[in-house]
Amino acid sequence: MFTIKKGYKIILFFILFVIIVSVYFYKSSIVKITLDSNSSTGYAWEYKISDEKVLKLQDEKFIGDKREGHIVGVGGKNIYTFKALSKGNATVTFTYQRPNSKPIYVYEYNYSVDNFHRIKKTGEKKENREELDK
């Protein structure tokens, strides 16, 4: 068995502390938004960020629903990952629409970012405009 000298214990503790804090702040500096989607309908999600100095898109991907075999027209989920860049407030607005038409869904997500780049959701508004047009 080996022993660690006292000075090295302090260094190892400090390194472990830095790793834990880094992981905590990294996880809290990103936010994921998942939206149901089906591109075979002609509709697609579009997004707009009110202040791109506060939040920016880091990743966007589509994950199809799990089905046996290949089925045409099966939907899935769009997953958007946003990263905090600086302190401030930002709204991410998603619209679900066909090209050159009015959106049928409008979703707004409001976020506040602090000095440590931690993101906090401060509000959410989901509107089904398809029902409003009837």
Phi, psi and omega in degrees: 000150180246157179242151180251130179293153185306315180299322179288329177298318179295317179296315179297320177298315180297316179298315178298318178300314180298319179297313181297315180296318179299316179297317180300310183290326178295313181296325182276354180262007174232154176222139179247137177239126182246127182232136175294145185206152174210096185292342180291347178276350184093349178274149177212153177276137171235147181232157175218135178255128183293326180221099183284359172277343181262312180232146173219152177290127179258324183203149177218128178212159178244133176238116181289151176298146179283120178220153174279131180076180180263115180242123180288139176088008179282137181275197180183210183227135170266130180243120180250130179245124180246145181243140176285136179248323182202168180295140177152193179237144179212148175244131174254120182249125177251138173236139179248111186204163171273159178303137177060033176222170178285148178289145175265338175230138174229119180242129177242132177237122181258134182227149173240136179242129181268184182299334181266011180068023174279135183259134176231128177285127182250353179181162180206139179220124179239128184234128175259099184283342177298318179289329180291331182283345183281000000 
